[in-house]
Amino acid sequence: GIVPAPDGGATVTVLLRRRGLLKAFSSSETFEKRYALDPVGREVYEACDGETRVKQLVGRFKDRYRVSAPEAETAVTTFLSTLMRKGLIVMDLQGVEAAHGNG
């Protein structure tokens, strides 16, 4: 789930599966991991609704923060890549939409 923070950011909690040796040392196959997002990160994360295309996220970011298209594309795609690696979102690479990884 996502819990808003007083600064406009949020804490996101995801349920992850234990892998490799970690499975052997635990009675549980899953564990919770918490990530803190700043206000900009929260905005991008919450826009990952499974319907909004990455191109739209980049456009919104560019307009809101008044940066160039290449700067917006780099910032958003780098952040989305980080969210994917951490298991916070999944992406439909054919349609290029992003959605929260836990439903």
N, C-alpha and C positions, 0 to 999 in steps of 0.2 A: 504494500500500500504506500501511499504518499501522505506525508504529514507536513503541512505548511510550516515554515519557520518565520519568526518575527521579522527577519530582514527581507522577506519576500521570496526567499529560496525555499527549499524543502528537503526533507529526508525521505528517501525512497528505500523501502525494504523489499527484497526479493528472496524467494526460496530457490536455493541452488542444490544440485546433486553433488554429492561427494564423489571424487574420482580417484583412481589409482590407489596409492597406499593409504590415502585418507579414509577410504572405505574400510580397510582392515582394522583401523584403530578407533572406530566409532560404531555404536550400535544403531545409529540413525543413518539412513541413506541421504538425507537432506539436511541443510542448515540454512539459517537466515543470514543475510548480509545486508548491511545498511550503507547507503551512500548519501553524502550531503551534496546538494546542488545549490549553486548560487542562483539569484533571481533569473539571470539569462538562461542558465542551464535548465531551470525549472520550466521556463517558457518553451524552450525547444522540446524538452521531454514531454510536456503535456500536449504539445502539438502532434506528437506521434500517436495518432488515433486510428491508424490502419486505413485511413481514407486520404489523408493529405500527402501529396507527393513531395519528395525531397526538393524538387524544383520550386514548389510553392513555399516550403520552409525557408529556402535560400532567399527567395524574393521578399518574404515578410521580414526576415532578418536584415536584409539590405536596406529596405525602406525604413524600418523602425530605428536602426542604429546609424543610418546615413553613411554606409560604407560602400565601397565599389563592389560590383558583382563578383570579381575574383576573390576579394577579401571575404565576402559573405559566404561564397561557395566553400572556400578553404575552412573557415571557422565552423560552419554547420556540418560539413561532411566529416571533418576531423572529430568533432564532438559526437556525431552519430556513430562513428566507428568505435569510439571509446565506450559508448553506451552498449553497443553490440558485444564488444569483448567482455564487458562486465555482466552480460546477461540481462540488462535492463530493457532492451528492446530486441525485436526481431525485424528483419526487413524482407519484403517481397521484392526480390531483385528484378523480376520481370516487370512488375508495375511500378517499382521503386517507391513503395509506400513503407512507412515504418510504423510499428505498433509496440505497445508495452509487452514485454516478454512474459509476464505472468497474467495474461488475460486482459 
